[in-house]
């Protein structure tokens, strides 16, 4: 199964993009992994947040395939320990889906359409992070989870 990180907008901070690149390379040693970046919505200065979420949601839905297993990374989603996340990923790997797609939305969150399409809502923490920082945190955690599954010495309990 391929894992895809679907995110909105470019990463503006070099330290974040460098970190994501490093962990992405590490992840690819374990499984097929790619990142899809949807362009930012234009002219949002005077646009209501709900309209922004709807437009962004349409772009996300156009990128998803009918048989994707979709996990939205959302601050109100279910929290997992690293070991629990590893167990979840093992179950996802056994599914007949072609891709597991983790979705990071923009600063306003997700539209109702995206929540309806999601198979799972997952939170990385009860703390609030910028949507760009979530990219780095997620890729590190995904790498960590894959090392747990393979029994490699990265994660310590």
Backbone as CSV, one residue per row, in Angstrom:
resi,resn,N_x,N_y,N_z,CA_x,CA_y,CA_z,C_x,C_y,C_z
1,UNK,0.853,-1.178,0.000,0.000,0.000,0.000,0.894,1.234,0.000
2,UNK,0.491,2.194,-0.774,1.212,3.462,-0.843,0.632,4.413,0.201
3,UNK,1.499,5.207,0.800,1.064,6.240,1.733,1.282,7.592,1.068
4,UNK,0.257,8.422,1.119,0.329,9.751,0.533,0.013,10.785,1.603
5,UNK,0.808,11.838,1.620,0.513,13.004,2.454,-0.036,14.060,1.525
6,UNK,-1.281,14.431,1.734,-1.959,15.449,0.927,-2.051,16.708,1.770
7,UNK,-1.438,17.780,1.288,-1.379,19.012,2.076,-1.738,20.205,1.217
8,UNK,-2.099,21.280,1.878,-2.475,22.496,1.167,-1.382,23.544,1.316
9,UNK,-1.032,24.177,0.228,-0.072,25.279,0.240,1.365,24.840,0.413
10,UNK,2.248,25.710,-0.023,3.687,25.436,0.067,4.174,25.592,1.498
11,UNK,5.301,24.935,1.756,5.962,25.104,3.044,6.868,26.319,2.938
12,UNK,6.627,27.328,3.769,7.371,28.573,3.685,8.682,28.584,4.441
13,UNK,8.835,27.714,5.419,10.030,27.714,6.261,10.987,26.609,5.816
14,UNK,12.227,26.979,5.577,13.226,26.020,5.094,13.455,24.884,6.089
15,UNK,13.506,25.204,7.366,13.749,24.143,8.348,12.638,23.104,8.335
16,UNK,11.413,23.522,8.040,10.313,22.562,7.958,10.450,21.719,6.694
17,UNK,10.667,22.365,5.554,10.786,21.604,4.303,11.995,20.673,4.336
18,UNK,13.104,21.108,4.953,14.276,20.234,5.083,13.967,19.026,5.965
19,UNK,13.288,19.255,7.079,12.921,18.157,7.972,11.963,17.188,7.317
20,UNK,10.960,17.702,6.620,10.002,16.844,5.927,10.718,16.028,4.856
21,UNK,11.648,16.648,4.126,12.405,15.923,3.099,13.231,14.801,3.722
22,UNK,13.853,15.081,4.854,14.667,14.067,5.539,13.810,12.875,5.964
23,UNK,12.684,13.135,6.629,11.843,12.028,7.091,11.151,11.320,5.929
24,UNK,10.810,12.050,4.879,10.211,11.418,3.698,11.177,10.405,3.082
25,UNK,12.440,10.783,2.995,13.454,9.860,2.460,13.570,8.627,3.358
26,UNK,13.535,8.828,4.660,13.607,7.690,5.589,12.381,6.781,5.437
27,UNK,11.197,7.395,5.285,9.951,6.629,5.130,10.022,5.758,3.884
28,UNK,10.572,6.300,2.800,10.629,5.564,1.526,11.509,4.312,1.602
29,UNK,12.322,4.200,2.628,13.106,2.978,2.819,12.213,1.834,3.302
30,UNK,11.026,2.181,3.819,10.098,1.188,4.352,8.890,0.938,3.459
31,UNK,8.424,1.989,2.774,7.196,1.851,2.000,7.129,2.959,0.948
32,UNK,6.260,2.777,-0.030,6.043,3.815,-1.041,5.380,5.012,-0.367
33,UNK,5.934,6.190,-0.595,5.437,7.402,0.058,5.598,8.577,-0.887
34,UNK,4.548,9.383,-0.985,4.666,10.616,-1.745,3.868,11.720,-1.073
35,UNK,4.126,12.922,-1.532,3.438,14.105,-1.021,2.780,14.819,-2.186
36,UNK,1.534,15.193,-2.001,0.807,15.996,-2.978,0.470,17.315,-2.302
37,UNK,0.840,18.407,-2.956,0.557,19.730,-2.408,-0.458,20.430,-3.290
38,UNK,-1.572,20.788,-2.691,-2.621,21.529,-3.393,-2.304,23.021,-3.249
39,UNK,-2.410,23.774,-4.323,-2.102,25.207,-4.221,-3.043,25.925,-3.244
40,UNK,-2.499,26.965,-2.619,-3.324,27.803,-1.746,-4.457,28.431,-2.542
41,UNK,-5.583,28.653,-1.876,-6.692,29.376,-2.482,-6.256,30.835,-2.647
42,UNK,-6.564,31.402,-3.786,-6.171,32.793,-4.075,-7.195,33.786,-3.527
43,UNK,-6.733,34.990,-3.263,-7.582,36.118,-2.863,-8.447,35.817,-1.646
44,UNK,-7.823,35.352,-0.582,-8.583,34.953,0.604,-8.699,36.065,1.651
45,UNK,-8.075,37.195,1.406,-8.039,38.262,2.417,-9.429,38.654,2.909
46,UNK,-10.366,38.805,1.992,-11.725,39.195,2.370,-12.733,38.054,2.222
47,UNK,-12.220,36.843,2.057,-13.091,35.686,1.859,-13.420,35.047,3.212
48,UNK,-14.693,34.779,3.472,-15.050,34.096,4.725,-14.352,32.741,4.822
49,UNK,-14.017,32.337,6.042,-13.304,31.079,6.278,-14.082,29.893,5.724
50,UNK,-15.397,29.904,5.880,-16.205,28.782,5.381,-16.087,28.648,3.868
51,UNK,-16.055,29.756,3.157,-15.891,29.713,1.706,-14.493,29.181,1.343
52,UNK,-13.492,29.589,2.091,-12.136,29.083,1.870,-12.099,27.564,2.058
53,UNK,-12.740,27.093,3.128,-12.751,25.650,3.401,-13.478,24.884,2.298
54,UNK,-14.572,25.454,1.789,-15.301,24.794,0.703,-14.451,24.680,-0.556
55,UNK,-13.775,25.766,-0.924,-12.933,25.757,-2.121,-11.761,24.791,-1.957
56,UNK,-11.137,24.841,-0.799,-10.030,23.934,-0.513,-10.527,22.486,-0.511
57,UNK,-11.699,22.263,0.066,-12.283,20.927,0.114,-12.535,20.356,-1.273
58,UNK,-12.991,21.187,-2.191,-13.217,20.718,-3.567,-11.906,20.266,-4.200
59,UNK,-10.842,21.017,-3.948,-9.530,20.631,-4.488,-9.056,19.312,-3.882
60,UNK,-9.272,19.155,-2.599,-8.868,17.910,-1.930,-9.658,16.734,-2.490
61,UNK,-10.968,16.892,-2.611,-11.811,15.804,-3.115,-11.437,15.419,-4.540
62,UNK,-11.040,16.372,-5.358,-10.630,16.078,-6.732,-9.346,15.262,-6.777
63,UNK,-8.554,15.349,-5.734,-7.276,14.636,-5.671,-7.443,13.212,-5.153
64,UNK,-8.475,12.982,-4.369,-8.693,11.661,-3.778,-9.262,10.689,-4.800
65,UNK,-8.893,9.427,-4.669,-9.433,8.365,-5.503,-10.549,7.657,-4.740
66,UNK,-11.442,7.004,-5.463,-12.613,6.394,-4.826,-12.240,5.333,-3.801
67,UNK,-11.101,4.653,-4.009,-10.750,3.560,-3.106,-9.641,3.927,-2.114
68,UNK,-9.382,5.209,-1.920,-8.404,5.645,-0.919,-8.959,5.458,0.491
69,UNK,-8.082,5.119,1.410,-8.411,5.162,2.828,-7.931,6.525,3.302
70,UNK,-8.873,7.380,3.701,-8.571,8.788,3.963,-8.570,9.066,5.462
71,UNK,-7.438,9.604,5.913,-7.283,9.983,7.319,-7.028,11.481,7.358
72,UNK,-7.932,12.240,7.972,-7.696,13.675,8.107,-6.998,13.918,9.438
73,UNK,-5.954,14.728,9.381,-5.239,15.114,10.588,-5.928,16.347,11.129
74,UNK,-6.589,16.162,12.261,-7.506,17.167,12.778,-7.355,17.246,14.294
75,UNK,-7.330,18.437,14.814,-7.120,18.597,16.260,-8.233,17.981,17.104
76,UNK,-9.368,17.699,16.503,-10.468,17.077,17.246,-10.595,15.582,16.942
77,UNK,-9.603,15.040,16.262,-9.618,13.621,15.929,-9.171,12.750,17.089
78,UNK,-9.143,11.456,16.843,-8.729,10.485,17.859,-7.217,10.559,18.038
79,UNK,-6.792,10.521,19.285,-5.365,10.531,19.606,-4.861,9.100,19.760
80,UNK,-3.619,8.885,19.339,-2.979,7.581,19.444,-1.602,7.753,20.074
81,UNK,-1.173,6.762,20.827,0.234,6.700,21.206,0.982,6.209,19.963
82,UNK,2.287,6.251,20.005,3.066,5.765,18.866,2.803,4.287,18.611
83,UNK,2.753,3.499,19.660,2.515,2.059,19.504,1.095,1.810,18.967
84,UNK,0.122,2.560,19.433,-1.251,2.430,18.916,-1.317,2.841,17.449
85,UNK,-0.603,3.900,17.088,-0.559,4.343,15.697,0.088,3.258,14.832
86,UNK,1.121,2.609,15.337,1.762,1.514,14.602,0.769,0.366,14.375
87,UNK,0.002,0.020,15.404,-1.005,-1.040,15.265,-2.063,-0.645,14.237
88,UNK,-2.477,0.622,14.263,-3.439,1.118,13.276,-2.864,0.991,11.868
89,UNK,-1.613,1.386,11.684,-0.997,1.309,10.354,-0.886,-0.136,9.893
90,UNK,-0.606,-1.058,10.781,-0.567,-2.466,10.395,-1.932,-2.920,9.880
91,UNK,-3.006,-2.481,10.519,-4.363,-2.816,10.056,-4.638,-2.177,8.705
92,UNK,-4.226,-0.926,8.537,-4.434,-0.230,7.260,-3.674,-0.938,6.144
93,UNK,-2.449,-1.400,6.420,-1.657,-2.109,5.415,-2.342,-3.396,4.949
94,UNK,-3.163,-3.978,5.803,-3.849,-5.226,5.448,-5.117,-4.996,4.624
95,UNK,-5.554,-3.756,4.515,-6.767,-3.443,3.755,-6.514,-3.615,2.259
96,UNK,-7.589,-3.754,1.532,-7.475,-3.915,0.079,-7.416,-2.562,-0.650
97,UNK,-7.136,-1.524,0.078,-7.019,-0.191,-0.520,-5.648,-0.043,-1.173
98,UNK,-5.562,0.834,-2.174,-4.282,1.071,-2.844,-3.467,2.155,-2.149
99,UNK,-4.172,3.119,-1.543,-3.471,4.225,-0.884,-4.096,4.538,0.459
100,UNK,-3.236,4.887,1.405,-3.665,5.521,2.646,-3.277,6.980,2.479
101,UNK,-4.252,7.863,2.538,-3.997,9.282,2.303,-4.243,10.049,3.592
102,UNK,-3.180,10.677,4.107,-3.268,11.536,5.274,-3.405,12.963,4.766
103,UNK,-4.413,13.667,5.246,-4.729,14.996,4.731,-4.491,16.050,5.804
104,UNK,-3.681,17.048,5.434,-3.459,18.218,6.287,-4.149,19.390,5.600
105,UNK,-5.135,19.967,6.251,-5.851,21.092,5.680,-5.147,22.403,5.950
106,UNK,-5.772,23.459,5.518,-5.242,24.797,5.743,-5.534,25.269,7.154
107,UNK,-5.186,26.517,7.437,-5.354,27.052,8.791,-6.805,27.073,9.280
108,UNK,-7.766,27.110,8.364,-9.170,27.175,8.761,-9.797,25.840,9.075
109,UNK,-9.074,24.757,8.793,-9.641,23.431,9.020,-10.261,22.865,7.758
110,UNK,-11.178,21.921,7.920,-11.773,21.200,6.800,-13.242,21.555,6.610
111,UNK,-13.711,21.398,5.380,-15.134,21.547,5.084,-15.861,20.274,5.513
112,UNK,-17.165,20.368,5.620,-17.984,19.208,5.994,-17.824,18.072,4.987
113,UNK,-17.620,18.406,3.709,-17.437,17.383,2.672,-16.205,16.522,2.942
114,UNK,-15.146,17.140,3.440,-13.926,16.395,3.723,-14.144,15.480,4.932
115,UNK,-14.799,15.995,5.959,-15.101,15.143,7.114,-15.978,13.963,6.702
116,UNK,-16.915,14.196,5.801,-17.801,13.124,5.345,-17.029,12.067,4.549
117,UNK,-16.034,12.489,3.806,-15.237,11.557,2.985,-14.208,10.785,3.817
118,UNK,-13.814,11.332,4.937,-12.754,10.731,5.758,-13.194,9.386,6.337
119,UNK,-12.268,8.459,6.328,-12.486,7.179,6.991,-12.095,7.257,8.459
120,UNK,-11.237,8.228,8.778,-10.750,8.373,10.137,-10.304,9.809,10.355
121,UNK,-10.574,10.317,11.553,-10.043,11.616,11.987,-9.022,11.345,13.069
122,UNK,-7.802,11.845,12.851,-6.708,11.563,13.764,-6.084,12.868,14.236
123,UNK,-5.771,12.924,15.511,-5.097,14.085,16.081,-3.678,13.697,16.461
124,UNK,-2.724,14.559,16.142,-1.346,14.321,16.567,-1.121,14.779,18.002
125,UNK,-2.009,15.648,18.496,-1.853,16.174,19.852,-3.082,17.011,20.185
126,UNK,-3.302,17.230,21.461,-4.348,18.163,21.862,-3.852,19.597,21.751
127,UNK,-2.550,19.769,21.589,-1.989,21.094,21.364,-2.311,21.554,19.947
128,UNK,-2.270,22.835,19.716,-2.501,23.385,18.386,-1.159,23.687,17.728
129,UNK,-1.003,23.211,16.485,0.199,23.467,15.707,-0.195,24.154,14.403
130,UNK,0.729,24.893,13.820,0.476,25.451,12.489,0.345,24.281,11.515
131,UNK,-0.418,24.503,10.434,-0.591,23.416,9.471,0.735,23.061,8.809
132,UNK,1.695,23.984,8.792,3.015,23.661,8.251,3.819,22.811,9.232
133,UNK,3.758,23.136,10.506,4.482,22.349,11.511,3.952,20.914,11.568
134,UNK,2.661,20.746,11.329,2.065,19.404,11.344,2.745,18.512,10.307
135,UNK,3.178,19.081,9.191,3.854,18.297,8.149,5.101,17.616,8.710
136,UNK,5.887,18.382,9.451,7.116,17.845,10.030,6.802,16.837,11.133
137,UNK,5.881,17.189,12.014,5.514,16.274,13.096,4.953,14.963,12.554
138,UNK,4.101,15.069,11.532,3.504,13.863,10.968,4.548,12.969,10.307
139,UNK,5.420,13.537,9.483,6.400,12.699,8.788,7.348,12.024,9.780
140,UNK,7.733,12.735,10.842,8.571,12.109,11.855,7.813,10.964,12.520
141,UNK,6.556,11.179,12.865,5.776,10.131,13.524,5.536,8.939,12.607
142,UNK,5.293,9.195,11.330,5.103,8.086,10.393,6.393,7.265,10.290
143,UNK,7.515,7.934,10.196,8.796,7.219,10.183,8.959,6.401,11.471
144,UNK,8.666,7.018,12.597,8.787,6.338,13.889,7.907,5.090,13.914
145,UNK,6.683,5.213,13.451,5.736,4.094,13.428,6.251,2.962,12.551
146,UNK,6.816,3.298,11.406,7.331,2.260,10.519,8.513,1.527,11.157
147,UNK,9.326,2.245,11.939,10.427,1.570,12.638,9.891,0.645,13.731
148,UNK,8.791,1.046,14.375,8.165,0.178,15.379,7.668,-1.100,14.705
149,UNK,6.987,-0.953,13.578,6.441,-2.111,12.873,7.556,-3.068,12.447
150,UNK,8.656,-2.521,11.980,9.774,-3.344,11.500,10.707,-3.794,12.625
151,UNK,10.520,-3.258,13.822,11.368,-3.640,14.940,12.739,-2.973,14.918
152,UNK,12.868,-1.872,14.212,14.139,-1.153,14.143,14.306,-0.243,15.362
153,UNK,15.534,-0.024,15.786,15.804,0.712,17.032,15.773,2.236,16.863
154,UNK,14.595,2.801,16.752,14.459,4.265,16.710,13.578,4.731,17.870
155,UNK,12.452,4.048,18.021,11.477,4.412,19.066,11.843,3.732,20.377
156,UNK,11.701,4.458,21.465,11.944,3.908,22.813,10.706,4.128,23.669
157,UNK,10.262,3.101,24.305,9.108,3.176,25.203,9.602,3.255,26.626
